[in-house]
Amino acid sequence: MKRRKNKMKSVIKLLSLLFLFGFFNGYSQDFNKEELSYSEFLGYVKKYHPLVKQANLEVSTAQAALMAARGGFDPKIEVDYNKKEFKGTEYYSLLNSSFKIPTWYGVEIKAGFDDTDGQYYNPQNRTPNAGLTSLGISVALGQGLFINQRMADVREGKLQLKLSDAERKLRAIEVLYKASEAYFEWRKSYNEAELYKNYLGFASTRFKGVKKLIELGDSPAIDSIEAKITVRNRELNVENGNLKLAKAKLYLSNYLWIENVPVELEDNVKPEQNLLQTLEKTLKTDGMLVNVENFESHPKIQALETKLSMLEVNRQLKANLLLPKVNVGYNYISEPAYFDSFNADDYKFNIDFSIPIFLRKERGNLKIAKIKIENLKFDINQQRLELKNKIKAQQTEITSLKRQKEVIDNLVKDYVAMLNSEEKLFSFGESSIFLINSRENNLVSAKLSQIGIENQFYISNAELYKILANPD
């Protein structure tokens, strides 16, 4: 029996280990591929990064606030019961209960039941033995008829939901932009490291060839020192390139999550090499797709327009306070047994009226609300202009970088041709290691500039993506 239990425990442990291994291995498999494309990387960031999820909580908070505001229109039951009894004498027993239904405008429907008993109570509270029922309506004819605090809270709650969605986009786009910068830096560091490795291999091969030529007497001994210096410089470049790549990869890992598990890239994973052809499609920054005249759907403008609408609700509420307070209520009252027969003479009626004489507080608050609206309108117009100019400036930069890319590509081709020509001359004994190294250094510098200009082009597109602020 004990053996069976031990076997069962062993099997359970084994299955648990296999499950855990498969669980975490499943997470890592997505990042063990040979290439992690930029669009795929952005997809992971959008779906799993904690800061993007945190931005989504803005909408959830606004939804909860809207629910709370709508609670101001929930029906309400109220019960007030007081009783006093002393030395066998019931002084009073007072029951006041009601059921209220607030409506959207300043109208409230109310049903109630009152019951009074005892020897000492206010005569106006006297009710029949069976109690007294009532059904009535209360109407705000001045302040609160077309807008009141409850209505304003619900309207602002709906606007806050729209505002939160715009702010969510702005916060998410900031994370995606920084993640893009990390990806481009990783790609740049990877290409530089690969460049240094390749030219270290060329320098090492050339050094071996020079040594053989020296042994054969076809080259002076000084050439070996020249070739060896180049090898050592390339080794230093490779080491620095690897260090830079390692740091860039760790920085990139800050944005790689699956569910709530952070993920690190394996050493064999490479960045997308075809990024130049896919970038604008991924970021939707193609000049044909960008409308610099229409910003109605831009999150920043939407946020400002929504704030303007919220200020307008506040202005309406302040303007409503200029009206007098006039509350009128009518309640039909009856004993429960006679409630089915209507008698218009049985009722309760009330009217409340009040108004400040000078209304200085109300007029001052209304003026402040109007000034805030005008101030925000100026801000919206300025933001529209700035967005338009920012987009145009960024598109100009992208166009310029495309031209620079063409120039540097042709420059690299020329340097390659120069290096190949110099190597042919060297094979005929008409050149030197010094000239070859000089040509090669110029080529390496040009290729580094080529990588740098490509990276600037990627970052410039990411900046345009950030300005357009459309993360979805």
Phi and psi in degrees as a GROMACS rama.xvg file:
@    title "Ramachandran Plot"
@    xaxis  label "Phi"
@    yaxis  label "Psi"
@TYPE xy
-64.9564  -38.6756  LYS-2
-61.9311  -41.4833  ARG-3
-61.9371  -42.7084  ARG-4
-63.3902  -42.2568  LYS-5
-63.5946  -40.3327  ASN-6
-63.0326  -42.4612  LYS-7
-62.2525  -42.042  MET-8
-62.1087  -41.5423  LYS-9
-63.7442  -42.5073  SER-10
-63.6502  -42.1229  VAL-11
-63.6647  -42.6567  ILE-12
-61.5386  -43.3904  LYS-13
-62.5247  -45.2373  LEU-14
-63.8432  -38.9967  LEU-15
-62.7712  -43.4863  SER-16
-63.7023  -42.5004  LEU-17
-63.8348  -38.8782  LEU-18
-64.5183  -48.7902  PHE-19
-61.6199  -41.552  LEU-20
-62.1552  -44.1549  PHE-21
-66.3734  -34.5605  GLY-22
-64.5817  -53.5585  PHE-23
-74.4197  -30.7872  PHE-24
-67.3838  -33.7111  ASN-25
-62.8551  -34.7254  GLY-26
-67.3793  -40.5093  TYR-27
-79.7534  -20.4584  SER-28
-60.6367  -35.0146  GLN-29
-63.8285  -22.8276  ASP-30
-111.073  13.9087  PHE-31
-102.515  7.75831  ASN-32
-73.6304  169.065  LYS-33
-71.9696  -28.0951  GLU-34
-140.675  134.397  GLU-35
-108.709  107.817  LEU-36
-72.7072  158.445  SER-37
-66.3353  -42.476  TYR-38
-64.8282  -38.2941  SER-39
-66.4082  -41.6446  GLU-40
-59.8832  -46.4804  PHE-41
-61.9186  -35.3983  LEU-42
-61.7561  -42.3893  GLY-43
-63.4674  -42.2171  TYR-44
-64.2923  -45.2312  VAL-45
-60.9229  -37.9592  LYS-46
-86.973  -34.8276  LYS-47
-119.294  -17.2124  TYR-48
-66.6892  134.552  HIS-49
-58.7591  -36.5994  PRO-50
-69.3086  -31.8513  LEU-51
-69.8223  -41.6244  VAL-52
-62.9388  -39.0501  LYS-53
-62.567  -38.1955  GLN-54
-62.5558  -35.0308  ALA-55
-66.6323  -23.8339  ASN-56
-67.3694  -21.9927  LEU-57
-58.2205  -42.3263  GLU-58
-67.3494  -41.7546  VAL-59
-62.6071  -39.3171  SER-60
-64.078  -41.8737  THR-61
-64.795  -37.8232  ALA-62
-63.4784  -41.1497  GLN-63
-65.3339  -39.4781  ALA-64
-65.2254  -37.8922  ALA-65
-65.5959  -39.9831  LEU-66
-61.2261  -41.8603  MET-67
-63.9432  -39.5926  ALA-68
-65.9001  -39.5596  ALA-69
-67.053  -20.113  ARG-70
-63.6866  -18.5375  GLY-71
-66.248  -15.6769  GLY-72
-105.995  11.6649  PHE-73
-72.8617  139.553  ASP-74
-59.2516  150.157  PRO-75
-134.68  135.935  LYS-76
-105.428  129.517  ILE-77
-125.685  134.635  GLU-78
-133.602  126.549  VAL-79
-126.836  112.94  ASP-80
-126.402  125.506  TYR-81
-131.456  136.442  ASN-82
-143.041  138.905  LYS-83
-132.934  128.537  LYS-84
-138.627  130.451  GLU-85
-145.352  124.997  PHE-86
51.0812  49.0008  LYS-87
78.4799  1.76389  GLY-88
-109.17  126.379  THR-89
-86.6477  106.154  GLU-90
-68.07  -51.6852  TYR-91
-161.719  154.094  TYR-92
-138.328  109.387  SER-93
-117.19  125.147  LEU-94
-122.988  121.622  LEU-95
-126.26  117.019  ASN-96
-130.669  149.972  SER-97
-153.239  158.478  SER-98
-130.122  116.287  PHE-99
-113.134  140.328  LYS-100
-123.764  101.787  ILE-101
-72.5192  145.063  PRO-102
-113.826  173.82  THR-103
-60.7289  -47.7985  TRP-104
-86.426  -179.818  TYR-105
-74.0654  53.0605  GLY-106
-126.008  134.809  VAL-107
-131.452  129.129  GLU-108
-98.8143  137.274  ILE-109
-140.588  135.526  LYS-110
-122.201  141.45  ALA-111
-145.303  165.262  GLY-112
-143.073  125.714  PHE-113
-121.869  144.288  ASP-114
-145.317  130.336  ASP-115
-129.171  139.037  THR-116
-151.009  163.467  ASP-117
119.603  -178.589  GLY-118
-101.113  -24.2992  GLN-119
-127.6  104.463  TYR-120
-156.781  165.527  TYR-121
-65.7871  125.377  ASN-122
-56.7936  -28.482  PRO-123
-68.6691  -14.5678  GLN-124
-91.4007  3.55284  ASN-125
-64.7623  137.182  ARG-126
-130.473  160.221  THR-127
-60.1161  165.47  PRO-128
-58.415  -35.0642  ASN-129
-83.964  0.083131  ALA-130
93.6644  -179.429  GLY-131
-134.85  124.757  LEU-132
-101.994  157.145  THR-133
-147.034  151.867  SER-134
-146.072  123.267  LEU-135
-157.419  -170.477  GLY-136
-142.047  144.246  ILE-137
-123.699  131.653  SER-138
-128.47  131.911  VAL-139
-92.8672  108.201  ALA-140
-87.1711  -15.1371  LEU-141
-113.363  -107.232  GLY-142
-61.764  133.841  GLN-143
92.2162  -0.532698  GLY-144
-73.8721  -51.3219  LEU-145
-99.9046  -20.4612  PHE-146
-154.668  137.076  ILE-147
-142.457  -178.016  ASN-148
-62.5093  -38.509  GLN-149
-64.7284  -44.1362  ARG-150
-64.8647  -41.1632  MET-151
-63.3507  -38.9917  ALA-152
-63.3885  -40.5558  ASP-153
-68.5234  -44.0203  VAL-154
-61.1083  -44.1996  ARG-155
-66.4277  -33.1888  GLU-156
-63.3617  -41.9732  GLY-157
-65.7265  -40.8366  LYS-158
-68.0942  -35.6094  LEU-159
-64.2154  -33.367  GLN-160
-63.4498  -43.1684  LEU-161
-67.1138  -40.7491  LYS-162
-63.5987  -40.8317  LEU-163
-64.4031  -36.3772  SER-164
-65.7757  -39.5713  ASP-165
-66.1577  -42.546  ALA-166
-67.4459  -33.2558  GLU-167
-60.4858  -43.2653  ARG-168
-63.4613  -41.2381  LYS-169
-66.1828  -39.1229  LEU-170
-71.4051  -38.9446  ARG-171
-66.7829  -39.5132  ALA-172
-66.2352  -31.3814  ILE-173
-65.2201  -41.6526  GLU-174
-66.3061  -43.1621  VAL-175
-65.6877  -34.9673  LEU-176
-65.8218  -46.0733  TYR-177
-64.8799  -37.3884  LYS-178
-64.1409  -38.3613  ALA-179
-63.9609  -42.8483  SER-180
-57.697  -42.1321  GLU-181
-64.4176  -40.5111  ALA-182
-65.5405  -44.3918  TYR-183
-65.9467  -36.5438  PHE-184
-66.4408  -38.4726  GLU-185
-62.6542  -45.2809  TRP-186
-64.1384  -42.5663  ARG-187
-62.2187  -46.1894  LYS-188
-64.5626  -37.9165  SER-189
-63.8326  -46.7284  TYR-190
-64.9723  -37.8436  ASN-191
-66.2868  -42.5631  GLU-192
-63.0171  -41.5587  ALA-193
-65.3458  -37.9717  GLU-194
-61.7763  -46.2159  LEU-195
-63.8476  -38.7329  TYR-196
-63.7459  -43.8155  LYS-197
-61.2013  -46.0637  ASN-198
-78.348  -18.2727  TYR-199
-67.0681  -40.9468  LEU-200
-63.0456  -41.9153  GLY-201
-63.4411  -43.6719  PHE-202
-64.935  -39.3247  ALA-203
-65.0383  -43.2139  SER-204
-63.7125  -41.1326  THR-205
-65.3369  -38.2602  ARG-206
-62.3545  -42.2595  PHE-207
-64.4147  -41.0687  LYS-208
-64.3604  -40.8922  GLY-209
-63.13  -40.5716  VAL-210
-61.9392  -37.9943  LYS-211
-67.2548  -40.07  LYS-212
-63.6414  -37.602  LEU-213
-64.3893  -40.5837  ILE-214
-63.5684  -33.7078  GLU-215
-84.1588  -6.70416  LEU-216
81.3837  14.0267  GLY-217
-94.1743  -0.357292  ASP-218
-147.7  144.916  SER-219
-70.1355  153.722  PRO-220
-63.6356  -27.7841  ALA-221
-62.7005  -24.8116  ILE-222
-63.2838  -31.6949  ASP-223
-66.2769  -37.9107  SER-224
-66.6644  -42.2261  ILE-225
-59.4191  -45.2862  GLU-226
-67.902  -37.3653  ALA-227
-68.8976  -38.5159  LYS-228
-58.532  -42.1237  ILE-229
-61.8177  -42.7857  THR-230
-60.0354  -45.5629  VAL-231
-65.7426  -38.6992  ARG-232
-61.8524  -41.3822  ASN-233
-66.1985  -38.3341  ARG-234
-62.2282  -40.4091  GLU-235
-65.077  -41.0209  LEU-236
-61.6764  -41.6201  ASN-237
-62.9797  -43.4058  VAL-238
-63.371  -45.5405  GLU-239
-64.1019  -39.5625  ASN-240
-63.9863  -40.4949  GLY-241
-66.6554  -38.8985  ASN-242
-63.1607  -45.8463  LEU-243
-62.223  -39.3336  LYS-244
-66.3907  -41.53  LEU-245
-61.9434  -42.5181  ALA-246
-67.3178  -40.4887  LYS-247
-64.5024  -36.918  ALA-248
-68.5055  -38.9164  LYS-249
-67.2412  -38.5627  LEU-250
-64.71  -39.1513  TYR-251
-62.9157  -35.7338  LEU-252
-63.4295  -18.7439  SER-253
-62.0662  -21.0494  ASN-254
-108.354  4.78657  TYR-255
-103.652  109.989  LEU-256
-134.837  150.005  TRP-257
-131.447  120.843  ILE-258
57.0042  -121.131  GLU-259
-110.439  22.6383  ASN-260
-110.961  119.377  VAL-261
-70.7359  146.352  PRO-262
-127.095  140.339  VAL-263
-110.622  144.031  GLU-264
-73.9442  142.77  LEU-265
-76.5247  160.167  GLU-266
-65.7831  -23.5477  ASP-267
-86.5535  -4.36131  ASN-268
-80.4187  133.442  VAL-269
-114.002  152.975  LYS-270
-74.9198  164.412  PRO-271
-65.7703  125.726  GLU-272
-91.2966  -14.8853  GLN-273
-98.138  24.351  ASN-274
-62.6631  -31.7779  LEU-275
-59.3486  -32.651  LEU-276
-87.1165  -21.1226  GLN-277
-108.16  -12.1462  THR-278
-61.2114  -52.8147  LEU-279
-64.0591  -33.0275  GLU-280
-68.929  -40.7483  LYS-281
-64.6664  -43.5157  THR-282
-91.6495  -6.96623  LEU-283
57.4815  45.3993  LYS-284
-108.263  12.1162  THR-285
-61.7301  135.136  ASP-286
-56.1297  -28.938  GLY-287
-72.6473  -21.0785  MET-288
-96.5519  -11.468  LEU-289
-97.486  122.711  VAL-290
-103.694  109.722  ASN-291
-84.3533  0.809072  VAL-292
-104.564  -20.3589  GLU-293
-114.048  114.278  ASN-294
-120.106  15.8379  PHE-295
-62.3527  -30.6136  GLU-296
-94.0654  1.67296  SER-297
-72.236  131.178  HIS-298
-56.5505  -37.3133  PRO-299
-65.7108  -44.2937  LYS-300
-68.4862  -39.9837  ILE-301
-60.1239  -41.1763  GLN-302
-63.0254  -44.8947  ALA-303
-67.6449  -40.8994  LEU-304
-63.7153  -38.0553  GLU-305
-66.8736  -42.03  THR-306
-61.3137  -36.7376  LYS-307
-62.7836  -42.1265  LEU-308
-64.164  -37.0089  SER-309
-66.7041  -39.102  MET-310
-65.6591  -33.6128  LEU-311
-66.7712  -39.1502  GLU-312
-61.3139  -43.2247  VAL-313
-63.5056  -38.3288  ASN-314
-63.2526  -43.6311  ARG-315
-61.1418  -39.0331  GLN-316
-66.336  -41.5553  LEU-317
-66.1586  -39.6665  LYS-318
-64.9889  -34.9775  ALA-319
-65.0369  -26.8797  ASN-320
-72.3631  -10.5968  LEU-321
-73.7323  -19.0817  LEU-322
-78.2056  153.205  LEU-323
-70.8901  155.722  PRO-324
-83.1764  114.091  LYS-325
-131.387  104.163  VAL-326
-113.987  122.405  ASN-327
-118.672  132.879  VAL-328
-132.5  140.747  GLY-329
-133.703  131.007  TYR-330
-132.837  124.001  ASN-331
-81.9324  130.702  TYR-332
-119.968  149.606  ILE-333
-167.442  155.422  SER-334
-69.4924  147.318  GLU-335
-52.8946  -36.9767  PRO-336
-72.2419  -24.1133  ALA-337
-106.863  10.3302  TYR-338
-66.7644  -21.2917  PHE-339
-77.2983  -12.4577  ASP-340
-112.953  119.499  SER-341
-83.0572  132.825  PHE-342
-131.266  110.594  ASN-343
-65.5383  -17.3544  ALA-344
-79.8576  -9.49161  ASP-345
-100.177  102.911  ASP-346
-159.855  164.936  TYR-347
-121.741  135.625  LYS-348
-133.535  139.086  PHE-349
-144.249  151.484  ASN-350
-143.677  131.737  ILE-351
-119.834  133.895  ASP-352
-138.329  135.381  PHE-353
-160.276  147.964  SER-354
-160.596  131.525  ILE-355
-64.5821  148.933  PRO-356
-73.3412  -45.5489  ILE-357
-98.3322  -20.9744  PHE-358
56.1956  31.0328  LEU-359
-66.7415  -41.2837  ARG-360
-62.0368  -46.7547  LYS-361
-66.4281  -43.0325  GLU-362
-67.319  -36.649  ARG-363
-65.1548  -44.0864  GLY-364
-65.3247  -36.8216  ASN-365
-66.0433  -40.5509  LEU-366
-64.0936  -40.6577  LYS-367
-62.2003  -41.8037  ILE-368
-62.3149  -40.3907  ALA-369
-66.9116  -40.1075  LYS-370
-62.8209  -40.8266  ILE-371
-60.8021  -39.5339  LYS-372
-65.1014  -46.516  ILE-373
-62.2984  -41.126  GLU-374
-61.9053  -42.5668  ASN-375
-69.6648  -32.7097  LEU-376
-62.8676  -41.2561  LYS-377
-61.3513  -41.073  PHE-378
-64.6043  -40.2945  ASP-379
-63.2858  -44.919  ILE-380
-61.1099  -40.9421  ASN-381
-66.216  -40.148  GLN-382
-65.5912  -38.0584  GLN-383
-60.2905  -46.3571  ARG-384
-63.9918  -44.1385  LEU-385
-63.8428  -42.5369  GLU-386
-62.0517  -43.4075  LEU-387
-60.28  -46.2473  LYS-388
-70.5133  -36.3719  ASN-389
-62.9811  -43.2806  LYS-390
-64.2159  -45.2761  ILE-391
-62.9627  -41.9451  LYS-392
-63.1404  -40.7158  ALA-393
-69.0637  -39.5346  GLN-394
-63.9033  -37.4164  GLN-395
-63.4451  -41.5808  THR-396
-63.759  -42.5264  GLU-397
-62.6286  -43.4825  ILE-398
-60.9221  -42.9412  THR-399
-62.9673  -42.1272  SER-400
-66.071  -32.0642  LEU-401
-63.4821  -42.3256  LYS-402
-65.7666  -43.122  ARG-403
-59.966  -36.8777  GLN-404
-63.5424  -41.9026  LYS-405
-62.4597  -42.6139  GLU-406
-64.7263  -45.9959  VAL-407
-68.3413  -32.7893  ILE-408
-63.0286  -43.9169  ASP-409
-66.7186  -35.6357  ASN-410
-65.0087  -41.383  LEU-411
-62.5453  -42.639  VAL-412
-60.2911  -40.7842  LYS-413
-64.6753  -41.7437  ASP-414
-66.185  -36.2656  TYR-415
-63.1362  -43.8972  VAL-416
-63.297  -40.471  ALA-417
-63.4045  -42.5717  MET-418
-66.1601  -44.2532  LEU-419
-60.6433  -40.9368  ASN-420
-64.2958  -40.7711  SER-421
-66.4437  -36.8302  GLU-422
-67.5419  -35.8633  GLU-423
-66.229  -42.3575  LYS-424
-62.0035  -37.9202  LEU-425
-65.1207  -37.704  PHE-426
-66.2148  -23.765  SER-427
-91.8409  0.859007  PHE-428
80.4593  17.7406  GLY-429
-107.715  10.0435  GLU-430
-140.172  -173.08  SER-431
-139.14  165.345  SER-432
-61.7606  -36.9831  ILE-433
-57.6945  -46.4766  PHE-434
-67.0034  -39.7776  LEU-435
-61.9108  -46.5441  ILE-436
-62.1021  -38.0291  ASN-437
-63.5653  -45.4087  SER-438
-62.5081  -41.9284  ARG-439
-67.198  -39.6204  GLU-440
-62.043  -40.4686  ASN-441
-63.17  -38.8538  ASN-442
-66.7302  -43.8601  LEU-443
-61.4906  -43.7624  VAL-444
-61.0016  -41.177  SER-445
-65.3222  -41.0792  ALA-446
-68.1925  -35.0863  LYS-447
-64.4865  -40.2252  LEU-448
-63.7824  -37.4164  SER-449
-62.2052  -44.8896  GLN-450
-63.5118  -40.9319  ILE-451
-65.0728  -41.6232  GLY-452
-67.5513  -39.784  ILE-453
-58.5176  -44.1568  GLU-454
-64.2491  -40.2221  ASN-455
-61.4131  -38.1683  GLN-456
-63.2229  -42.8088  PHE-457
-64.6352  -46.1285  TYR-458
-64.8575  -37.8643  ILE-459
-63.2543  -40.1634  SER-460
-65.9089  -38.4914  ASN-461
-65.3  -36.3418  ALA-462
-66.2496  -39.248  GLU-463
-64.1135  -40.6309  LEU-464
-59.2607  -40.5973  TYR-465
-66.7644  -41.1453  LYS-466
-65.1643  -42.4268  ILE-467
-67.6996  -29.926  LEU-468
55.6426  55.8043  ALA-469
-126.876  79.0406  ASN-470
-75.9678  -16.8741  PRO-471
